[in-house]
Amino acid sequence: MNLLVELKENLTDSVVSRAAYYVDESPEKTRTALEGLIHTVVAGLMKRTTTEIGVNQLYNAIQKGKFDAHLVATFPELLRDPEQLTRLSEMGSNSISHLLPAMKSAIGLAISGYANIKNSAAITLLGLVTPLVLGTLNKLVVEKKLDADGLAALLADQRDHLIELTPERLLDRIAEGLNIQQLLAVGVTPAKRSSVAERSPVQERQRFSPEPEEEGNGSLVKWGVGALVVLALAAAGYYIWNNTQSYSSANEESANSTEFVDSTVVAPVDSAKLRPATPARTDSAATAALPVAGVTAGSSTSALAAYLANAQAPEGRSFKIPTLDFEPGTDQLKPAGLVTVEEIATLLKKSPVVQIRLVGYANDAIPPMGNKALSVMRVLKVKNQLIRSGINYIRVDAIGLGTGIKPGDSTAVGKPKLKQIDLKVVIK
């Protein structure tokens, strides 16, 4: 089901006009803010269910809270009474502070900037939207007889709808404000409640009741063991600190490298950029020219193949791979792109420790979808294709950056809107 669509059906003209009057904003801006808040709250709760504590907390709040199907049904009537409206907003504000701690301010800033309304108005409207969202979830829990895991799975399923229906300029604000870039890029894996969370309080007390301790000797042994642990940790900490000093300076440059390599040109690696304390290369040009099984000579992955084959080349290099191309306005790879994905999979299988990051850009989205959403969908399509080819998903990170130009960036005037997928070797 599409939770976003169901929630926005409650935003009738009368509801919007009453909310607008209450916060002293225009109905048009208020509707934009309310719809944006629905997307934002759903995204925040989706993130909350990625931890076991979050799953339990949300489920308990929905089961034991005061927001239910009756509230959803009477929502328009509640807004007629200013006192009821104020009370509802305060209750919703308290609930969101409990469920999404330390995120209320970030949400307020994101929505006030998105809808061009006062920050105080955005916070007040957040208090109104929260009961609507929680009441709708309560209704679904009852109707579908969902347990906590079922609720978490329902929210996780909203990710694709969130990417598809959220305007690009709002999606950027949500991703940054709630720190959910990773969830949008690689998907949501809801946490499952453990058996501990479902035990009764009596069982918990029995399980964690301490064993009786002998007087005298028991306390001495405990103190002795504690002292040994402290000494061991101190020694280990000193060892790690001492070794980290020399290692971090040697790797700082390669970790921050953003150099791009044109994947259509195979060139020797610059020896000046080799890691310290590595043996000198004997014939870098010859290494770059070595054929790699499964990769066609001169193909768009040839430079990547030569780079991975050269053990002395530092990690952190990025490659532009033009053949990772898609049908206009879609996430459907062209035939040449499918071949390229298989070549990348072959290279990753030959280098089992390598981890990569796919960075996608798009400039051909067809409304109402935005370029940000399309770029995310495309890198995920490549990642999923690599997984189907036998590559562990942990080895492939994927992020979509829209056109590559941030909203409101005045310095981006005249810069081209990108349409490509880049591959960065994060660990080599």
C-alpha positions as CSV (number, residue, x, y, z in Angstrom):
1,M,0.0,0.0,0.0
2,N,1.0,3.6,-0.5
3,L,0.9,5.2,2.9
4,L,1.7,8.7,1.5
5,V,-1.3,8.7,-0.8
6,E,-3.6,7.5,2.0
7,L,-2.4,10.2,4.4
8,K,-2.7,13.0,1.9
9,E,-6.3,12.2,1.2
10,N,-7.0,13.7,4.6
11,L,-5.8,17.1,3.6
12,T,-9.1,18.4,2.3
13,D,-9.5,22.0,1.4
14,S,-11.3,22.7,4.7
15,V,-8.5,21.0,6.7
16,V,-5.9,23.1,4.9
17,S,-7.8,26.3,5.3
18,R,-8.3,25.9,9.0
19,A,-4.7,24.9,9.5
20,A,-3.6,27.9,7.4
21,Y,-5.7,30.3,9.5
22,Y,-4.3,28.8,12.7
23,V,-0.6,29.3,11.7
24,D,-1.3,32.6,9.8
25,E,0.0,31.4,6.5
26,S,-1.6,31.2,3.0
27,P,-3.5,28.1,2.1
28,E,-1.2,27.3,-0.8
29,K,2.0,27.4,1.4
30,T,0.2,25.5,4.2
31,R,-0.8,22.7,1.9
32,T,2.8,22.5,0.6
33,A,4.0,22.3,4.2
34,L,1.5,19.7,5.3
35,E,2.2,17.4,2.4
36,G,5.9,17.9,2.9
37,L,5.5,17.1,6.6
38,I,3.7,13.8,5.8
39,H,6.6,12.7,3.6
40,T,9.1,13.8,6.3
41,V,7.4,12.1,9.3
42,V,7.0,8.9,7.3
43,A,10.7,9.0,6.4
44,G,11.7,9.6,10.0
45,L,9.6,6.7,11.3
46,M,11.0,4.5,8.5
47,K,14.5,5.3,9.8
48,R,13.3,4.6,13.4
49,T,12.4,1.1,12.6
50,T,16.0,0.2,11.6
51,T,16.8,-0.4,15.3
52,E,15.1,-2.8,17.6
53,I,14.6,-0.1,20.2
54,G,12.9,2.1,17.6
55,V,10.6,-0.7,16.5
56,N,9.4,-1.4,20.0
57,Q,9.1,2.3,20.9
58,L,7.0,3.1,17.8
59,Y,4.8,0.0,18.2
60,N,4.1,0.7,21.9
61,A,3.4,4.4,21.1
62,I,0.8,3.4,18.5
63,Q,-0.8,0.7,20.6
64,K,-1.0,2.6,23.8
65,G,-1.2,6.2,22.5
66,K,-4.3,8.3,22.1
67,F,-4.1,8.5,18.3
68,D,-6.3,5.9,16.5
69,A,-8.8,5.4,13.7
70,H,-11.4,7.5,15.4
71,L,-9.1,10.5,15.5
72,V,-8.4,10.2,11.8
73,A,-12.1,10.0,11.1
74,T,-12.9,13.1,13.2
75,F,-9.7,15.0,12.2
76,P,-11.5,17.8,10.2
77,E,-14.0,18.3,13.1
78,L,-11.2,18.6,15.6
79,L,-9.7,21.5,13.7
80,R,-12.9,23.5,14.0
81,D,-12.3,24.1,17.7
82,P,-9.2,26.3,18.4
83,E,-8.8,24.7,21.8
84,Q,-9.0,21.2,20.4
85,L,-6.6,22.2,17.6
86,T,-4.1,23.6,20.1
87,R,-4.3,20.5,22.3
88,L,-3.9,18.2,19.3
89,S,-0.8,20.1,18.1
90,E,0.8,19.9,21.5
91,M,0.1,16.2,21.8
92,G,1.6,15.6,18.4
93,S,4.6,17.7,19.2
94,N,5.3,15.7,22.3
95,S,4.9,12.4,20.4
96,I,7.3,13.4,17.7
97,S,9.9,14.5,20.3
98,H,9.6,11.1,21.9
99,L,9.7,9.1,18.6
100,L,12.3,11.2,16.7
101,P,14.4,12.7,19.5
102,A,16.5,15.8,18.5
103,M,14.9,15.9,15.0
104,K,12.1,18.3,15.5
105,S,14.3,21.4,14.8
106,A,15.8,19.8,11.7
107,I,12.3,19.0,10.4
108,G,11.1,22.5,11.1
109,L,14.0,24.1,9.3
110,A,13.6,21.7,6.3
111,I,9.9,22.4,5.9
112,S,10.0,26.2,6.6
113,G,12.6,26.5,3.8
114,Y,10.7,24.1,1.5
115,A,7.3,25.7,1.9
116,N,8.6,29.3,2.5
117,I,6.8,29.6,5.8
118,K,7.8,30.7,9.3
119,N,9.7,28.1,11.3
120,S,7.2,28.4,14.2
121,A,4.4,27.6,11.7
122,A,6.3,24.5,10.4
123,I,6.7,23.2,14.0
124,T,3.0,23.8,14.8
125,L,2.0,22.0,11.6
126,L,4.3,19.1,12.5
127,G,2.3,18.8,15.7
128,L,-0.9,18.5,13.6
129,V,0.5,16.0,11.1
130,T,2.0,13.6,13.7
131,P,-1.4,12.5,15.2
132,L,-2.7,12.0,11.7
133,V,0.2,9.7,10.8
134,L,0.2,7.8,14.0
135,G,-3.6,7.4,14.0
136,T,-3.5,6.0,10.4
137,L,-0.7,3.6,11.5
138,N,-2.9,2.5,14.4
139,K,-5.8,1.9,12.1
140,L,-3.6,-0.3,9.8
141,V,-2.2,-2.2,12.8
142,V,-5.7,-3.1,13.9
143,E,-7.1,-3.8,10.5
144,K,-4.2,-5.9,9.3
145,K,-3.5,-7.4,12.7
146,L,0.2,-6.3,12.4
147,D,2.7,-7.1,15.1
148,A,5.8,-4.8,15.6
149,D,7.7,-6.6,12.8
150,G,4.8,-6.2,10.5
151,L,4.6,-2.5,11.2
152,A,8.3,-2.1,10.6
153,A,8.0,-4.0,7.3
154,L,5.1,-1.8,6.2
155,L,7.1,1.4,6.8
156,A,10.2,-0.1,5.0
157,D,8.0,-0.7,2.0
158,Q,7.3,3.0,1.7
159,R,10.9,3.8,0.6
160,D,10.2,3.4,-3.1
161,H,7.0,5.5,-2.8
162,L,9.0,8.1,-0.9
163,I,11.6,8.4,-3.6
164,E,9.0,8.4,-6.4
165,L,6.5,10.9,-4.9
166,T,8.7,13.3,-3.0
167,P,9.7,16.5,-4.9
168,E,13.4,16.6,-5.6
169,R,14.1,19.8,-3.6
170,L,12.2,18.3,-0.6
171,L,13.9,14.9,-0.9
172,D,17.3,16.6,-0.6
173,R,16.2,18.4,2.6
174,I,14.7,15.3,4.1
175,A,17.8,13.2,3.3
176,E,20.1,15.8,4.9
177,G,17.9,16.8,7.8
178,L,17.1,13.2,8.9
179,N,20.4,11.8,7.8
180,I,18.8,9.1,5.7
181,Q,20.9,9.3,2.5
182,Q,22.1,5.7,3.1
183,L,18.5,4.4,3.5
184,L,17.3,6.1,0.4
185,A,20.3,4.8,-1.6
186,V,20.6,1.2,-0.5
187,G,17.2,0.4,1.0
188,V,15.6,-0.1,4.4
189,T,16.2,-3.2,6.5
190,P,13.8,-3.1,9.4
191,A,15.1,-4.5,12.7
192,K,13.2,-7.5,14.1
193,R,12.4,-7.7,17.8
194,S,14.4,-10.3,19.7
195,S,12.9,-12.8,22.1
196,V,14.3,-10.6,24.9
197,A,12.0,-7.7,23.9
198,E,9.0,-10.0,24.1
199,R,9.7,-11.6,27.5
200,S,7.5,-10.7,30.4
201,P,8.9,-8.6,33.2
202,V,8.9,-11.7,35.5
203,Q,11.0,-13.6,33.0
204,E,13.4,-10.7,32.7
205,R,13.9,-10.5,36.4
206,Q,14.5,-14.3,36.5
207,R,16.9,-14.1,33.6
208,F,19.0,-11.3,35.0
209,S,18.9,-12.2,38.7
210,P,22.5,-12.2,40.0
211,E,24.2,-15.3,41.3
212,P,25.0,-15.3,45.0
213,E,28.6,-14.3,45.7
214,E,30.9,-15.6,48.4
215,E,31.9,-13.1,50.9
216,G,35.5,-11.9,51.1
217,N,37.2,-13.9,48.3
218,G,34.5,-13.1,45.7
219,S,35.1,-9.3,46.1
220,L,38.9,-9.6,46.0
221,V,38.7,-11.7,42.8
222,K,36.3,-9.2,41.2
223,W,38.6,-6.3,42.0
224,G,41.7,-8.2,40.8
225,V,40.0,-9.1,37.5
226,G,38.9,-5.5,37.1
227,A,42.4,-4.1,37.6
228,L,43.8,-6.6,35.0
229,V,41.1,-5.5,32.5
230,V,42.0,-1.8,33.0
231,L,45.7,-2.5,32.5
232,A,45.0,-4.5,29.3
233,L,42.8,-1.8,27.9
234,A,45.4,0.9,28.6
235,A,48.1,-1.1,26.9
236,A,46.0,-1.8,23.9
237,G,44.9,1.8,23.6
238,Y,48.5,3.0,23.7
239,Y,49.5,0.5,21.0
240,I,46.6,1.5,18.7
241,W,47.3,5.2,19.2
242,N,51.0,4.8,18.6
243,N,50.5,2.9,15.3
244,T,47.6,5.1,14.2
245,Q,49.8,8.2,14.1
246,S,52.1,6.9,11.4
247,Y,49.3,5.2,9.4
248,S,46.8,8.0,9.3
249,S,49.3,10.5,7.8
250,A,50.3,8.0,5.1
251,N,46.7,7.3,4.0
252,E,45.1,10.8,4.4
253,E,45.8,11.8,0.8
254,S,44.4,8.6,-0.8
255,A,41.3,8.5,1.5
256,N,40.3,12.0,0.4
257,S,41.2,11.6,-3.3
258,T,38.5,12.5,-5.8
259,E,40.5,12.2,-8.9
260,F,38.6,10.9,-11.9
261,V,40.0,8.6,-14.5
262,D,38.5,8.5,-18.0
263,S,37.5,4.9,-18.3
264,T,37.9,5.0,-22.1
265,V,41.6,5.7,-21.8
266,V,44.1,3.3,-20.4
267,A,47.1,5.1,-19.0
268,P,49.9,4.2,-16.5
269,V,49.4,5.3,-12.9
270,D,51.4,8.4,-11.9
271,S,54.2,7.1,-9.7
272,A,54.3,10.3,-7.6
273,K,50.9,9.2,-6.2
274,L,52.0,5.8,-5.0
275,R,51.6,5.0,-1.3
276,P,54.7,5.4,0.9
277,A,56.8,2.4,1.8
278,T,55.7,0.4,-1.3
279,P,58.2,-1.1,-3.7
280,A,58.9,0.9,-6.8
281,R,57.1,-0.2,-9.9
282,T,59.1,-1.8,-12.6
283,D,56.8,-1.3,-15.7
284,S,53.6,0.5,-15.0
285,A,52.7,0.9,-18.7
286,A,53.1,-2.8,-19.2
287,T,50.8,-3.5,-16.2
288,A,48.1,-1.2,-17.5
289,A,48.2,-3.1,-20.8
290,L,47.7,-6.6,-19.3
291,P,44.5,-8.2,-20.6
292,V,41.9,-9.2,-18.0
293,A,39.7,-12.2,-18.5
294,G,36.0,-11.2,-18.9
295,V,36.9,-7.6,-19.9
296,T,37.1,-6.6,-23.5
297,A,40.3,-4.7,-24.4
298,G,39.4,-1.0,-25.0
299,S,36.1,-1.3,-23.3
300,S,34.8,1.2,-20.8
301,T,36.1,-0.9,-17.9
302,S,39.6,-1.4,-19.2
303,A,41.1,1.4,-17.2
304,L,39.4,0.1,-14.1
305,A,40.7,-3.4,-14.8
306,A,44.3,-2.1,-15.2
307,Y,44.0,-0.1,-12.0
308,L,42.8,-3.0,-10.0
309,A,45.5,-5.2,-11.4
310,N,48.1,-2.8,-10.3
311,A,48.7,-3.6,-6.6
312,Q,50.8,-0.4,-6.2
313,A,48.0,2.0,-7.3
314,P,46.4,3.8,-4.4
315,E,42.7,3.4,-3.5
316,G,40.3,6.3,-3.9
317,R,40.3,6.6,-7.7
318,S,37.0,7.4,-9.5
319,F,36.1,6.3,-13.0
320,K,33.6,7.7,-15.4
321,I,31.9,4.8,-17.1
322,P,29.8,6.2,-20.0
323,T,28.4,2.8,-21.1
324,L,26.4,2.7,-17.8
325,D,23.6,4.3,-19.7
326,F,19.8,4.1,-19.4
327,E,16.7,4.6,-21.6
328,P,15.6,8.2,-21.3
329,G,13.6,9.0,-18.2
330,T,13.8,5.4,-16.8
331,D,16.0,3.1,-14.8
332,Q,16.2,0.6,-17.6
333,L,19.8,-0.1,-18.6
334,K,20.6,-0.2,-22.3
335,P,22.2,-3.4,-23.7
336,A,25.7,-2.0,-23.5
337,G,25.1,-1.0,-19.9
338,L,24.1,-4.6,-19.0
339,V,27.4,-5.8,-20.5
340,T,29.3,-3.2,-18.6
341,V,27.7,-4.3,-15.3
342,E,28.8,-7.9,-15.9
343,E,32.3,-6.8,-16.6
344,I,32.4,-4.9,-13.3
345,A,31.1,-8.0,-11.6
346,T,33.9,-10.0,-13.1
347,L,36.5,-7.5,-11.9
348,L,35.0,-7.5,-8.4
349,K,35.1,-11.3,-8.2
350,K,38.8,-11.3,-9.2
351,S,39.5,-8.7,-6.5
352,P,37.4,-10.0,-3.5
353,V,38.5,-7.3,-1.1
354,V,37.6,-4.3,-3.3
355,Q,34.7,-2.1,-2.2
356,I,33.2,0.5,-4.6
357,R,30.8,3.4,-4.5
358,L,28.4,4.1,-7.4
359,V,27.6,7.8,-7.7
360,G,24.7,8.5,-10.0
361,Y,23.5,11.7,-11.7
362,A,20.4,12.3,-13.9
363,N,19.1,15.2,-15.9
364,D,16.3,13.6,-17.9
365,A,13.6,12.8,-15.3
366,I,10.0,12.9,-16.5
367,P,7.7,14.8,-14.1
368,P,6.4,14.3,-11.5
369,M,9.6,12.3,-10.8
370,G,12.6,14.4,-10.0
371,N,16.2,14.0,-11.1
372,K,17.2,13.1,-7.6
373,A,14.9,10.2,-7.4
374,L,15.8,9.0,-10.9
375,S,19.5,9.1,-10.0
376,V,18.9,7.0,-6.9
377,M,16.8,4.5,-8.8
378,R,19.5,4.1,-11.5
379,V,22.4,3.5,-9.1
380,L,20.3,1.0,-7.2
381,K,19.5,-0.8,-10.5
382,V,23.2,-1.2,-11.1
383,K,23.9,-2.3,-7.5
384,N,21.0,-4.9,-7.7
385,Q,22.4,-6.2,-11.0
386,L,25.8,-6.6,-9.4
387,I,24.2,-8.5,-6.4
388,R,22.4,-10.8,-8.8
389,S,25.7,-11.5,-10.5
390,G,27.1,-12.8,-7.2
391,I,28.6,-9.7,-5.5
392,N,28.0,-9.2,-1.8
393,Y,25.8,-6.1,-1.3
394,I,28.1,-4.9,1.5
395,R,30.8,-4.3,-1.2
396,V,28.8,-1.9,-3.2
397,D,27.6,1.5,-1.9
398,A,25.3,3.6,-4.0
399,I,24.2,7.2,-3.9
400,G,22.2,9.4,-6.2
401,L,23.0,13.1,-6.5
402,G,20.4,14.4,-9.0
403,T,21.9,16.7,-11.5
404,G,24.9,17.3,-9.4
405,I,23.9,20.9,-8.7
406,K,22.6,21.7,-5.3
407,P,19.3,23.7,-5.0
408,G,20.0,27.4,-4.5
409,D,23.6,27.1,-5.5
410,S,24.3,30.4,-7.2
411,T,27.8,29.3,-8.2
412,A,26.3,26.5,-10.3
413,V,25.1,28.9,-13.0
414,G,26.3,27.7,-16.4
415,K,27.4,24.3,-15.0
416,P,26.1,21.3,-17.0
417,K,23.5,19.0,-15.4
418,L,25.1,15.7,-15.3
419,K,23.8,12.4,-16.6
420,Q,26.2,9.6,-15.7
421,I,27.3,7.0,-13.2
422,D,30.8,7.2,-11.7
423,L,32.5,4.4,-9.9
424,K,34.9,5.1,-7.0
425,V,37.1,2.4,-5.5
426,V,36.8,3.0,-1.8
427,I,38.8,0.0,-0.6
428,K,41.4,-1.7,-2.8
